[in-house]
Every structure is written in C-alpha cells, then in structure tokens.
Amino acid sequence: MSIFDLSGRVAVVTGGNGGIGLGIAQALGRVDGCFANAGIGGGGRHAFIDRTEEDWRKMFATNLDGVFHVFQAAARHMTERAENGDAFGRLVATSSMASLFGTARNEHYAATKSAINALVRALAVELARYGVTANAILPGWIKSDMTEGLMANDKFVGNVMPRIPMRRFGEPSDFGGIAVYLMSKASSYHTADMVVIDGGYTVF
C-alpha cells in the first residue's frame, strides 16, 4: 500500500466551503485526523492605536479559540484511538505569513497566527507518544474570496507580484499536495513544522 494512500481514513476540514479549505478538502478524500482551517481574514483600515478591544477579542475568539476547540476535540479522539491500538493522527492548522514578519494594521491577526504556531509546536511534543503529528501551513498570497479585493487592486498587485519569484498568486489547489502529504503515513516523522507555501515570497 502506498504511503500516500488515504483510503479508510476520515478528515474533518473546517472552512472547507471555499478558498484554501476547499482546495484541501478536494484533495484529501478520506483521511484520519483533523485539518483545521478556522479563521477570518486579516487586515483592516484601522491603525493599531485606533483598534478597539472588541476588534482584538473578536479576532482571537475566531482565529485562536476556534483552533483550540477543534484541536482539543480531535486530540481526544486521536489519543483514545491510540490507547485502543491505533496510534495515528494528524493535526494541521492554517497559519499565515503574518506570523513571520511585520504587517502594518494587521497586529491582531498576526498575533493570533503566531499563537497558533506556538500551539502547534506544543501539541507536537505532547501528542507524539500517541503517534499524532502537529504542523501548520503558512500560505502566501492566495486567490480566494477573502483576497478578491486585493487581487483587483492594481497598486497592490504591482507592489506584491515583483516579490513573488513564481510570478503568480497561489491557487487553493496548490495546497492539495501538502495536505495529502501531512495527512498520510509519509509524514509520520514530520512534526512541529511551519510549512510555507508562498511561491518564494518570504525569501525573496
């Protein structure tokens, strides 16, 4: 059987009705574990000094608390299965490039994504004994409903495109391969990683 064979497994994909989540869901088929893609868009027109506490709390409640609840439920299931002889599980969160470098007017979003990275690393250590891996995917500039306005902005495209060595924006389908890999037996020794899928943006 191929190490990428996902038959007989079950996945839970949150946020799978569009964008990156949909691209992942279409590629995964049936896998064991949970792929968490909970979150809301970053950015905004308000400077940090004008942002309200309500804005801050709402972003954390959606982006960070959502991942906590999904991962906790999945981890309980995975550890129970391991104790019954099936030590296998995959936790994968969708983080962001905003967790790697400064993004003006985006502090609340970046803070949630940095927290998700820390959560993933901690879970990778805690759950390794159960055969469970934990990783995060950090997308670059991807075409989706959330970024539709940016992609239609000529100034934005003119500033960003020269910084992408691949010279194109990502598509949701670009995440199918990494999702299948992280969910399969092929990634059994790959954990606590922040996998950047950005066409080379962060290194150029």
Backbone as a ProteinNet text record, in pm:
[ID]
protein_1_A
[PRIMARY]
MSIFDLSGRVAVVTGGNGGIGLGIAQALGRVDGCFANAGIGGGGRHAFIDRTEEDWRKMFATNLDGVFHVFQAAARHMTERAENGDAFGRLVATSSMASLFGTARNEHYAATKSAINALVRALAVELARYGVTANAILPGWIKSDMTEGLMANDKFVGNVMPRIPMRRFGEPSDFGGIAVYLMSKASSYHTADMVVIDGGYTVF
[TERTIARY]
83.7	0	88	53.9	130.9	130.1	243.7	249.5	162.2	114.2	23.1	-122.6	-147.5	-283.3	-365.7	-478.4	-563.1	-695.2	-708	-834.6	-862.7	-991.1	-1033.1	-1013.4	-961.2	-938.8	-1047.9	-1060.2	-1163.8	-1100.1	-1139.7	-1087.7	-1201.7	-1170.7	-1262.4	-1194.4	-1254.9	-1197.7	-1291.9	-1249.3	-1331.6	-1289.8	-1385.2	-1355	-1338.5	-1398.8	-1380.7	-1478	-1554.1	-1652.7	-1598.5	-1471.7	-1413.8	-1266.9	-1199.3	-1059.5	-967.7	-869.3	-769.8	-835.5	-933.3	-1000.9	-1065.9	-1128.5	-1191.4	-1088.1	-978	-872.3	-816.5	-803.2	-753.6	-855.6	-980.9	-1086.4	-1099	-1086.5	-1098.6	-984.1	-866.1	-750.4	-742.9	-792.5	-772.8	-850.4	-973.9	-1055.8	-1091.2	-1050.2	-1078.9	-948.2	-924.7	-801.7	-833.3	-738.9	-754.2	-694.5	-759	-706.1	-800.6	-748.5	-832.5	-751.7	-802.9	-736.8	-813.8	-754	-823.7	-789.9	-889.3	-869.9	-961.3	-972.9	-1060.3	-991.4	-1065	-1005.5	-1083.5	-1051.3	-1112.1	-1000.8	-1036.1	-935.7	-864.9	-742.5	-665.5	-682.9	-607.5	-608.2	-719.9	-730.8	-832.3	-781.9	-870.4	-834	-784.6	-799.9	-765.9	-619.3	-556.5	-421.9	-428.7	-315.4	-312.1	-362.5	-324.4	-362	-511.8	-580.7	-725.3	-808.1	-741.8	-816.7	-879.2	-1001.9	-1073	-1043.2	-1068.1	-1051.3	-1149.6	-1266	-1364.6	-1309.6	-1242.1	-1179	-1078.3	-997.6	-892.2	-953.2	-1052.2	-1114.6	-1186.2	-1250.8	-1322.1	-1225.2	-1111.4	-1012.2	-959.1	-929.2	-877.9	-984.9	-1108.7	-1215.9	-1234.1	-1218.8	-1240	-1115.4	-1003.8	-882.7	-815.3	-804.5	-730.8	-821.3	-931.2	-1020.7	-1082.4	-1110.9	-1166.7	-1072.3	-944.3	-844.8	-831.9	-832.5	-824.3	-935.8	-1059.2	-1172.9	-1168.1	-1135.1	-1128.3	-1014	-898	-782.3	-804	-867.4	-890.3	-981.4	-1089.7	-1181.9	-1111.9	-1032.3	-961.4	-857.3	-784.2	-680.2	-738.7	-854	-919.9	-950.5	-1004.6	-1037.5	-911.3	-807.4	-684	-613.5	-610.7	-545.4	-624.4	-756.3	-838.8	-813	-802.7	-773	-635.1	-539.1	-404.7	-404.7	-479.5	-487.7	-556.8	-632.7	-700.1	-623.3	-498.7	-412	-394.6	-458.4	-443.7	-376.9	-244.4	-168.3	-139.7	-231.6	-216.9	-308.7	-256	-338.8	-261.8	-334.8	-272.3	-349.6	-278.6	-335.6	-261.7	-335.1	-273.8	-354.1	-288.1	-354.7	-313.6	-401.4	-366.8	-322.4	-195.1	-139.6	-129	-24.5	-11.9	131	167.4	296.7	304	188.2	185.9	248.1	264.2	328.2	480.4	531.7	676.6	737	658.9	713.5	605.3	647.5	555.4	455.7	331.8	227.2	147.6	165.6	100.1	-52	-119.8	-265.6	-321	-234.5	-271.7	-225.9	-201	-138.3	-223.8	-352.6	-439.7	-443.5	-446.9	-444.8	-311.1	-200.7	-67.8	-48.4	-101	-86.7	-156	-274.9	-344.6	-267.9	-211.2	-139.8	-8.6	58.6	179.4	144.3	31.1	-13.7	-44.4	-102	-130.6	-0.9	103.3	232.9	284.1	272.4	317.8	234.1	104	14.7	53.5	80.8	117.5	246.2	345.1	471.9	451.3	371.9	347.6	273.8	173.9	97.9	183.9	275.8	365.1	445.3	487.4	564.2	473.6	360	271.1	207.7	175.2	98	182.4	312.4	398.5	388.7	373.9	368.1	246.1	148.3	27.7	31.9	146.1	156.8	90	66.8	-0.8	103.6	96.6	182.5	101.4	169.6	105	192.2	134.5	206.4	115.2	173.8	96.1	138	42.6	70.2	58	158.4	159.8	144.9	24.5	1.4	58.9	97.5	134.6	11.2	27.3	-86.7	-164.3	-284.7	-365.8	-495.4	-534.9	-662.6	-777.2	-864.2	-979.6	-1081.6	-1196.5	-1297	-1243.6	-1160.6	-1107.7	-1012.1	-938.6	-838.5	-884.2	-1009.2	-1058.9	-1039	-1066	-1049.7	-905.7	-812.5	-670.6	-623	-665	-620.9	-671.2	-778.9	-834.2	-773.1	-685.1	-621.9	-488.7	-481.7	-361.5	-237.5	-255	-139.6	-86.5	-177.4	-136.1	-63.3	-122.9	-61.8	74.7	85.6	212.5	320.9	281.9	379.7	418.5	321.8	344.3	402.8	351.1	392.3	543.5	613.9	759.2	832	766.9	828.8	798.9	724	692	774.6	878.3	961.5	883.3	774.8	695.1	612.1	603.4	532.3	384.7	323.4	178.3	128.5	-0.5	-62.1	-97.7	-103.5	-136.7	-283.2	-312.6	-449	-481.4	-608.3	-644	-592.5	-588.5	-541.5	-393.6	-318.2	-175.6	-152.1	-258.2	-243.7	-285.6	-332	-373.5	-259.3	-145.5	-31.8	22.9	40.3	95.2	-3.8	-133.6	-234.8	-231.8	-225	-220	-94.2	18.6	143.3	133.3	88.1	82.7	-18	-118.9	-219.6	-183.1	-83.2	-52.4	59	86	195.5	331.1	335	461.5	519.9	435.8	482.5	490.8	502.4	498.4	605.9	719.2	829.5	844.1	744.6	746.8	645.9	695.2	604.2	665.2	581.7	621.8	677.1	632.5	686.8	588.5	643	564.9	596.6	510.4	536.1	485.6	577.8	543.2	515.8	398.4	360.3	327.6	427.6	409.4	476.5	520	585.3	719.9	775.8	906.2	901.5	782.1	765.9	849.4	849.2	913.1	1066.5	1124.7	1271.8	1328.9	1242.8	1291.4	1294.5
-118.6	0	124.6	222.6	345.4	420.4	484.6	563.9	687.9	717.8	830.7	786.7	658.4	605.7	654.6	719.2	774.5	700.4	588.9	515.8	464.8	470.8	423	521.7	638.9	741	847.2	924.6	1026.9	1160.9	1266	1400.5	1493.2	1588.7	1698.1	1824.8	1889.2	2011.3	2126.7	2216.3	2332.8	2442.7	2523.2	2624.8	2564	2446.9	2375.8	2412.7	2519.8	2557.8	2658.1	2695.5	2788.5	2810	2872.9	2909.2	2791	2812.3	2709.3	2586.2	2606.1	2492.3	2402.5	2460.6	2382	2308.3	2374.9	2309.3	2188.8	2201.3	2090.8	1978.9	2015.2	1914.3	1832.2	1897.2	1826.9	1728.3	1761	1674.4	1560.3	1584.2	1486.6	1357.4	1368.1	1248	1209.6	1092	1044.4	1014.1	1083.5	1064.9	1064.6	1015.2	1013	1140.7	1201.5	1321.1	1437.4	1555.1	1673.8	1784.9	1839.3	1954.2	2078.2	2163.6	2282.4	2402.1	2464.6	2584.7	2694.8	2700.1	2800.7	2935.7	3039.2	3171.8	3271.1	3399	3503.6	3588.2	3669.1	3747.1	3848.1	3874.8	3974	4111.2	4205.5	4338.4	4425.6	4540.4	4635.2	4775.9	4871.6	5009.9	5081.6	5020.7	5089	5070	5178.3	5169.7	5105	5052.8	4983.4	5073.1	5199.9	5289.2	5318.2	5289.7	5313.3	5185.8	5071.5	4946.1	4926.5	4878	4859.8	4724	4712.8	4583.6	4481.7	4528.6	4438.5	4376.7	4458.7	4406.3	4296.4	4326.4	4234.1	4102.9	4111.6	3991.4	3909	3975.6	3903.7	3823.6	3884.8	3813.9	3691.8	3706	3593.4	3485	3526.3	3428.3	3343.4	3403.3	3329	3251	3319.7	3257.2	3160.3	3199.2	3116.2	3022.6	3075	2990.1	2881	2913.7	2813	2695.7	2724.9	2618.3	2538.3	2606	2536.6	2433.9	2474.2	2383.5	2265.8	2292.8	2185.8	2089.2	2143.3	2058.6	1977.8	2037.1	1964.1	1844.1	1865.5	1755.3	1647.3	1689.4	1592.4	1516	1586.5	1522.1	1417.8	1446.2	1348	1220.6	1238.9	1123.4	1045.6	1117.2	1051.5	978.1	1036.9	968.8	845.7	853.1	736.4	623.4	658.1	556.5	494.8	578	527.1	430.2	463.2	374.9	243.4	242.2	119.6	51.3	93	23.8	87.5	201.8	268.3	403.7	401.3	523.5	597.3	682	760.3	881.3	997.8	1118.1	1233.9	1326.9	1442.2	1569	1666	1797.5	1896.8	1968.8	2067.6	2196.6	2304.7	2434.8	2522.8	2612.8	2714.6	2839.1	2870.8	2990.3	3098.4	3177.7	3287.7	3338.9	3397.5	3466.4	3581.9	3631.8	3742.4	3704	3574.1	3529	3533.3	3564.1	3563.5	3702	3800.7	3934.9	4038.8	4162.4	4269.2	4302.4	4322.2	4362.4	4477	4594.7	4713.2	4699.1	4749.3	4747.2	4604.3	4512	4370.4	4300.7	4379	4323.5	4216.2	4238	4141.5	4008.8	4014.4	3893.1	3820.5	3895.9	3836.1	3770.3	3833.4	3777.8	3642.4	3628.8	3500.4	3392.3	3427.9	3328.6	3287.1	3381.4	3346	3253	3278.8	3192.2	3052	3042.3	2911.4	2835	2903.7	2837.9	2778.4	2855.3	2807.1	2688.9	2695.6	2585.3	2457.9	2470.1	2354.1	2290.5	2372.4	2317.9	2243.9	2302	2238.5	2106.4	2103.6	1980.5	1873.2	1914	1817	1740.3	1810.7	1747.2	1661.9	1717.1	1648.5	1522.9	1525.5	1416.2	1315.9	1338.2	1248.5	1104.4	1083.7	948.1	869.4	941.3	876.5	857.7	887.2	875.9	990.6	1101	1218.1	1324.2	1375.8	1486.5	1615	1727.1	1858.5	1953.1	2012.8	2104.5	2220.2	2323.1	2437.4	2468.9	2512.3	2559.4	2711.1	2777.2	2922.5	2963.6	3001.6	3038.3	3175.3	3189	3320.3	3392	3474.4	3546	3451.7	3417.1	3316	3377.5	3341	3386.1	3318.2	3398	3345.5	3456.8	3423.8	3526.5	3632.4	3589.1	3679.8	3782.5	3744.3	3834.1	3893	3871.3	3917.2	4067.3	4145.1	4289.3	4329.5	4263.8	4293.7	4258.6	4144.1	4099	4190.4	4264.5	4356.2	4495.7	4514.1	4643.9	4649.1	4730.9	4736.6	4777.7	4867.9	4910.9	4795.6	4722.4	4607.3	4504.1	4469.9	4370.7	4417.9	4545.4	4599.4	4595.8	4609.2	4604.3	4462	4371.5	4235.9	4141.7	4145.9	4048.5	4044.3	4158.6	4151.8	4079.5	4063.1	3994.6	3844.8	3796.8	3654.2	3592.1	3515	3455.6	3373.5	3309.1	3229.3	3316.2	3446.3	3544.9	3511	3458.7	3437.5	3427.4	3454.7	3432.5	3284.4	3236.7	3096.9	3068.7	2942.6	2894.4	2796.7	2783.5	2686.4	2545.6	2510.2	2376.1	2354.9	2463.2	2449.6	2387.1	2370.2	2316.5	2170.4	2113.1	1973.9	1879	1899.8	1809.9	1808.7	1927.4	1933.1	1874.7	1892.4	1837.1	1684.8	1626.1	1480	1426.9	1493.4	1450.2	1454.3	1567.5	1582	1489.3	1444.9	1354.6	1207.3	1177.6	1038.4	982.1	853.1	788.4	844	907.5	962.3	1067	1130.8	1237.7	1193	1064.2	1011.1	1068.8	1113.1	1165.8	1316.5	1377.3	1521.2	1590.7	1663.6	1728.2	1857.5	1944.4	2073	2169.3	2156.5	2238.6	2347	2456.4	2563.3	2559.4	2502.4	2480.1	2600.4	2672.3	2791.7	2752.9	2792.2	2769	2906.3	2969.2	3109.7	3148.5	3050.9	3083.2	3151.3	3145.8	3204.6	3346	3394.7	3534.9	3569.7	3483.8	3518.8	3518.5	3457.5	3452.4	3544.5	3614.3	3695.4	3843.9
0	0	0	-80.9	-89.9	41.5	73.5	196.3	185.7	65.4	47.4	38.4	58.1	49.2	167.2	137.1	242.4	257.1	188.7	192.5	332.8	370.9	501	614.1	583.6	685.9	679.4	785.2	792.8	827.5	757.5	785.9	822.4	908.3	936.7	885.9	789.2	731.9	763.4	851.2	878.5	782.5	740.4	639.9	502.2	480.9	355.2	246.1	266.9	165.8	65.2	78.7	-16.6	9.4	-86	-70.3	-45.2	42	72.4	132	221.5	283.1	180.6	79.7	-25.6	-108	-140.7	-216.5	-144.1	-13	69.1	76.1	100.1	112.3	-15.5	-129.1	-256.6	-276.5	-223.6	-242.3	-142.2	-22.9	84.1	63.9	19.3	15.2	157.7	200.1	335.7	406.7	517.2	593.2	741.4	818.4	962.9	1019.6	1114.7	1175.3	1156.2	1170.7	1157.6	1093.3	986.8	925.1	965.2	1043.3	1093.6	1007.8	953.7	873.5	925.9	1056.1	1116.6	1113	1083.7	1086.5	1004.3	1025.3	945.1	886.8	790.8	719.3	807.5	771	843.5	780.5	831.5	773.6	826.6	768.3	811.5	789.5	803.2	777.2	901.2	1018.3	1142.5	1179.7	1218.3	1272.9	1410.1	1457.4	1585.2	1698.2	1697.4	1807.5	1809.1	1698.8	1691.9	1705.3	1709.4	1713.8	1851.1	1852.2	1979.1	2040.3	2168.4	2235.2	2179.1	2137.6	2076.4	1947.8	1867.2	1745.3	1780.9	1881.2	1925.4	1974	2060.3	2118.1	2011.4	1918.2	1812.1	1726.9	1693.6	1611.9	1685.9	1815.2	1892.8	1910.4	1931.9	1951	1826.8	1711	1586.5	1544.7	1535.9	1482.3	1578.6	1704.8	1800.4	1878.6	1932.7	2011	1924.7	1798	1707.6	1688.1	1668	1652.6	1781.6	1895.3	2024	2038.3	2013.5	2032.7	1934.5	1809.1	1709.1	1740.7	1773.1	1803.1	1930.5	2030.7	2155.4	2131.9	2056.4	2027.2	1945.7	1847.2	1763.7	1844.1	1930.3	2010.6	2105.1	2162	2249.2	2171.9	2052.8	1968.4	1931.3	1892.8	1847.9	1961.1	2079.7	2191.8	2235.1	2229.9	2261.9	2162.4	2034.7	1933.3	1957.8	1995.8	2022.2	2139.1	2242.2	2359.1	2325.9	2216.6	2170.9	2057.5	2037.6	1942.8	1806.9	1780.6	1651	1672.7	1686.9	1714.3	1584.3	1545.4	1422.5	1429.6	1401.8	1398.9	1340	1280.2	1217	1253	1307.2	1332.2	1243.5	1162	1073.8	1081.4	1116.3	1126.9	1010	972.7	874.6	949.3	936.4	997.9	890.2	892	796.6	792	679	669.3	767.9	809.4	905.7	1039.1	1063.5	1187.1	1177.7	1058.6	1037	1028.6	983.3	968.8	995.2	1011	1047.4	938.3	977.3	884.4	945.5	891.8	946	941.5	1042.5	1055.9	1064.5	1099.3	1098.4	1225.9	1330.5	1451.1	1517.5	1524.1	1592.6	1517.8	1385.6	1303.1	1319.4	1309.4	1321.8	1458	1562.4	1696.8	1707.9	1647.1	1653.6	1579.6	1465.7	1385.9	1452.5	1517	1592.7	1708.2	1772.4	1881.1	1829.8	1710.6	1651.1	1627.4	1581.1	1561.1	1692.4	1800	1930.5	1978.1	1954.9	1992.6	1919.3	1791.3	1710	1762.2	1793.5	1843.4	1975.8	2064.4	2193.8	2178.5	2091.2	2069	2004.6	1918.1	1854.4	1958.8	2063.1	2169.9	2258.4	2297	2390.7	2331.8	2203.7	2144	2065.4	2057.5	1978.8	2027.9	2157	2213.9	2164.5	2110.3	2058.3	1906.1	1845.5	1700.8	1627.7	1699	1641.5	1606.3	1485.8	1446.2	1443.7	1458.5	1453.4	1372.1	1270.6	1182.9	1144.2	1089.4	1040.4	897.6	817.9	682.6	682.8	625	617.6	471	429.4	288.9	254.9	128.4	76.9	26.9	-74.1	-132.2	-221.8	-178.5	-246.2	-297.9	-417.3	-472.1	-397.9	-339.3	-267.2	-251.5	-196.9	-171.1	-75.8	19.1	120	60.1	-45.5	-105	-238.2	-273.2	-403.5	-423.5	-320.4	-330.2	-353.7	-283.2	-301.1	-441	-489.3	-621.4	-733.9	-705.4	-805.6	-794.2	-696.3	-673.1	-747.8	-851.6	-935.5	-856.4	-760.5	-680.5	-596.5	-534.8	-454.1	-540.4	-653.1	-741.5	-789.3	-822.3	-869.1	-763.3	-636	-527.3	-489.3	-492.8	-442.3	-547.8	-669	-770.8	-794.1	-797.4	-816	-702.9	-587.2	-473.9	-472.3	-570.1	-578.1	-690.8	-659.2	-764.1	-866.2	-824.6	-917.8	-1011.5	-980.6	-1063.3	-1085	-981.6	-984.7	-841.7	-823.3	-694.1	-681.3	-558.1	-535.1	-560.3	-585	-603.2	-489.2	-452.1	-348.8	-379.3	-506.3	-544.1	-514	-493.3	-462.1	-324.9	-245.7	-110.8	-100.1	-209.7	-207.5	-178.7	-245.3	-228	-86.5	-28.2	107.1	206.9	181.8	271.7	269.8	150.8	139.8	208.3	185.5	248.3	400.5	454.7	600.2	664.6	589.1	643.4	629.1	550.9	519.1	607.2	587.7	660	618.2	500.9	451	545.9	625.1	714.6	859.9	883.8	1020.5	1113	1056.2	1137.5	1119	1061.1	1030.6	1121.1	1220.1	1315.1	1365.5	1422.6	1479.6	1374.8	1251.1	1143.4	1100.6	1049.7	988.6	838.8	759.7	617.4	537	476.1	399	253.8	203.6	64.8	5.6	-55.3	-94.4	-225.1	-303.1	-429.9	-413	-292.4	-265.6	-209.2	-177.7	-133.9	-10.4	89.2	215.9	209.7	106.7	99.4	-5.5	-79.3	-190.6	-152.2
[MASK]
++++++++++++++++++++++++++++++++++++++++++++++++++++++++++++++++++++++++++++++++++++++++++++++++++++++++++++++++++++++++++++++++++++++++++++++++++++++++++++++++++++++++++++++++++++++++++++++++++++++++++++

